[in-house]
């Protein structure tokens, strides 16, 4: 089972989430502050980070940014209702998903599994490595290079790129992307998609403001190319 590091300052939430995940077989380490969480991160080496947005001292966004400096560890933000502005900042900082508190353990575990689930190859029979302009996308090895240089992508960014590039020039609505990439079966939050697109463009585009790979079709959604 996945090893989960939970950084949460509220003792009742921390203990409740930890107990719920342990009962389902997860190995869980907890920390009450961002600073303690970063220390635990190096020691525990989790498969996923559950990160409260509003922490005393070093807040969740700061922790997320620091983790993203040298790691593509899957990150799910825990937020309170009404934290809309901070949610956007958290997603822009590199979080792969977010959960509004309070949330049932079943919901948290489902999100963890969705983020960690191995990226499936849409439309089997594709070559392991595809070349799109200056990008080489290795679907088997789950790596991306641009002009030979490795591009470090967070799990949600990799999933989004694989999904869009599997069907070049096909337009996907934000809701379709939420369902296929984030596995949100309900009417989800389009900010997840938009924030992930912005992060992905910043990493793979020469000019993110005039994207070549991830293009916007206003009123419809996003597509890959045409190149």
C-alpha positions as CSV (number, residue, x, y, z in Angstrom):
1,X,0.0,0.0,0.0
2,X,1.1,3.5,-0.7
3,X,3.1,5.3,2.0
4,X,1.5,8.6,2.8
5,X,2.9,11.6,4.6
6,X,0.2,13.9,6.1
7,X,1.1,17.5,7.0
8,X,-1.8,18.9,9.0
9,X,-1.8,21.2,12.0
10,X,-5.3,20.4,13.2
11,X,-4.9,17.5,15.7
12,X,-8.5,16.2,15.2
13,X,-8.1,16.2,11.4
14,X,-4.6,14.8,11.5
15,X,-5.6,11.9,13.8
16,X,-8.8,11.2,11.9
17,X,-7.2,11.0,8.5
18,X,-4.3,9.0,9.8
19,X,-6.5,6.5,11.6
20,X,-8.8,6.1,8.5
21,X,-5.9,5.5,6.1
22,X,-4.1,3.1,8.5
23,X,-7.3,1.0,8.8
24,X,-7.2,0.6,5.0
25,X,-3.6,-0.6,5.1
26,X,-1.7,2.6,4.3
27,X,1.6,3.3,6.0
28,X,1.2,6.9,7.3
29,X,3.6,9.4,8.9
30,X,2.2,12.7,10.2
31,X,3.7,16.1,10.9
32,X,2.0,19.2,12.4
33,X,4.1,21.9,10.6
34,X,5.5,22.5,7.2
35,X,9.0,22.5,8.6
36,X,8.6,19.2,10.4
37,X,6.9,17.8,7.3
38,X,9.9,18.6,5.1
39,X,12.2,16.7,7.6
40,X,9.8,13.7,7.6
41,X,9.8,13.8,3.8
42,X,13.5,13.1,3.6
43,X,13.3,10.4,6.3
44,X,10.0,8.6,5.4
45,X,10.2,8.8,1.6
46,X,6.5,8.6,1.0
47,X,4.7,7.7,-2.2
48,X,2.3,10.7,-1.8
49,X,2.1,13.9,0.2
50,X,-1.2,15.0,1.8
51,X,-0.6,18.7,2.5
52,X,-2.8,21.1,4.5
53,X,-2.9,24.5,2.8
54,X,-3.2,26.6,5.9
55,X,-0.3,25.8,8.2
56,X,1.3,27.9,10.9
57,X,4.7,29.2,9.9
58,X,5.7,27.7,6.6
59,X,2.3,27.4,4.8
60,X,1.2,24.6,2.4
61,X,2.0,26.6,-0.7
62,X,5.5,27.3,0.5
63,X,6.0,23.6,1.3
64,X,4.6,22.6,-2.1
65,X,7.0,24.9,-3.9
66,X,10.0,23.7,-2.0
67,X,9.1,20.0,-2.7
68,X,8.6,20.8,-6.4
69,X,12.1,22.3,-6.6
70,X,13.7,18.8,-6.8
71,X,10.9,16.3,-6.6
72,X,7.9,15.1,-8.7
73,X,6.2,13.5,-5.6
74,X,2.4,13.4,-6.0
75,X,0.8,16.1,-3.9
76,X,-2.8,16.5,-2.8
77,X,-3.7,19.7,-1.0
78,X,-6.2,19.6,1.9
79,X,-8.2,22.9,1.9
80,X,-11.1,24.4,3.9
81,X,-14.1,25.7,2.1
82,X,-13.7,29.3,1.2
83,X,-10.0,29.0,0.4
84,X,-10.6,29.6,-3.3
85,X,-7.8,32.1,-3.8
86,X,-5.4,29.9,-2.0
87,X,-6.5,26.8,-3.9
88,X,-5.5,28.5,-7.2
89,X,-2.1,29.4,-5.7
90,X,-1.7,25.9,-4.4
91,X,-2.4,24.4,-7.8
92,X,-0.1,26.8,-9.5
93,X,2.6,25.8,-7.1
94,X,2.4,22.3,-8.4
95,X,-0.2,20.3,-6.4
96,X,-1.8,17.5,-8.4
97,X,-5.2,17.6,-6.9
98,X,-7.0,19.1,-3.8
99,X,-9.6,17.9,-1.3
100,X,-12.0,20.1,0.6
101,X,-12.2,19.3,4.3
102,X,-13.9,17.7,6.0
103,X,-13.7,14.7,3.7
104,X,-14.5,11.0,4.3
105,X,-11.6,8.6,4.3
106,X,-13.2,6.8,1.3
107,X,-12.9,10.1,-0.7
108,X,-9.4,10.7,0.4
109,X,-8.3,7.2,-0.5
110,X,-10.0,7.3,-3.9
111,X,-8.1,10.5,-4.7
112,X,-4.9,9.0,-3.6
113,X,-5.4,6.0,-5.8
114,X,-6.4,8.1,-8.8
115,X,-3.3,10.3,-8.5
116,X,-1.0,7.2,-8.0
117,X,-2.6,5.0,-10.5
118,X,-0.2,4.1,-13.3
119,X,-0.8,6.1,-16.4
120,X,-2.5,3.9,-18.9
121,X,-1.8,4.1,-22.5
122,X,-4.8,5.4,-24.4
123,X,-5.4,3.5,-27.7
124,X,-3.0,0.5,-27.4
125,X,-0.5,-0.4,-30.0
126,X,1.2,3.0,-29.9
127,X,5.0,3.2,-30.1
128,X,6.8,3.4,-26.8
129,X,8.4,6.7,-27.8
130,X,6.6,9.3,-29.8
131,X,8.1,12.4,-31.3
132,X,6.1,15.6,-31.5
133,X,8.1,18.6,-32.7
134,X,11.0,19.0,-30.2
135,X,9.3,16.7,-27.7
136,X,10.0,13.0,-27.3
137,X,7.3,11.3,-25.2
138,X,8.2,7.9,-23.8
139,X,4.9,6.3,-22.9
140,X,6.5,3.2,-21.4
141,X,9.2,4.9,-19.3
142,X,6.9,7.9,-18.5
143,X,9.6,10.4,-19.4
144,X,9.6,13.5,-21.6
145,X,12.5,15.2,-23.2
146,X,12.7,18.4,-25.1
147,X,15.6,18.7,-27.6
148,X,17.2,15.9,-25.7
149,X,16.8,17.5,-22.2
150,X,14.7,15.8,-19.6
151,X,11.6,17.7,-18.6
152,X,10.5,17.0,-15.0
153,X,6.7,16.6,-14.9
154,X,4.4,16.1,-11.9
155,X,2.1,13.1,-12.2
156,X,-0.9,15.2,-13.2
157,X,1.2,17.1,-15.8
158,X,2.4,13.8,-17.3
159,X,-1.1,12.3,-17.4
160,X,-2.5,15.4,-19.1
161,X,0.3,15.4,-21.7
162,X,-0.1,11.7,-22.5
163,X,-3.9,12.1,-22.8
164,X,-3.8,15.1,-25.1
165,X,-0.9,13.9,-27.3
166,X,-2.6,10.5,-27.7
167,X,-5.1,12.2,-30.0
168,X,-3.5,15.1,-31.7
169,X,-5.8,17.9,-32.8
170,X,-8.8,16.4,-30.9
171,X,-10.4,18.9,-28.7
172,X,-11.2,17.9,-25.1
173,X,-13.5,19.8,-22.8
174,X,-12.3,20.6,-19.3
175,X,-14.9,18.2,-17.9
176,X,-13.7,15.4,-20.2
177,X,-10.1,16.1,-19.0
178,X,-11.2,16.0,-15.3
179,X,-12.9,12.6,-15.9
180,X,-10.0,11.0,-17.8
181,X,-6.9,12.6,-16.2
182,X,-8.1,13.3,-12.6
183,X,-10.8,10.6,-12.6
184,X,-13.4,13.1,-11.2
185,X,-16.7,11.5,-12.3
186,X,-18.7,14.5,-11.0
187,X,-18.9,18.0,-12.3
188,X,-15.4,18.9,-11.1
189,X,-13.4,22.0,-10.7
190,X,-12.0,23.3,-14.0
191,X,-9.3,25.2,-12.1
192,X,-7.5,21.9,-11.8
193,X,-7.2,21.6,-15.5
194,X,-6.4,25.3,-16.2
195,X,-3.6,25.3,-13.5
196,X,-2.1,22.1,-14.8
197,X,-2.2,23.4,-18.4
198,X,-0.3,26.6,-17.3
199,X,2.3,24.6,-15.5
200,X,2.7,22.2,-18.4
201,X,3.1,25.0,-20.9
202,X,5.7,26.7,-18.8
203,X,7.8,23.4,-19.0
204,X,7.3,22.3,-22.6
205,X,6.5,25.4,-24.6
206,X,9.1,27.9,-26.0
207,X,6.6,30.7,-25.6
208,X,3.8,29.7,-23.1
209,X,1.8,32.8,-24.1
210,X,1.6,31.5,-27.7
211,X,1.6,27.7,-27.2
212,X,2.5,25.3,-29.9
213,X,1.7,22.1,-28.2
214,X,-1.2,22.7,-25.7
215,X,-3.6,24.9,-27.5
216,X,-6.8,26.5,-26.2
217,X,-10.0,26.4,-28.2
218,X,-12.0,29.2,-26.5
219,X,-15.4,28.0,-25.4
220,X,-14.5,24.4,-26.0
221,X,-11.3,23.3,-24.2
222,X,-7.8,22.2,-25.1
223,X,-6.1,20.2,-27.8
224,X,-2.6,19.0,-28.7
225,X,-1.3,20.8,-31.8
226,X,-1.6,21.0,-34.7
227,X,2.2,21.4,-34.8
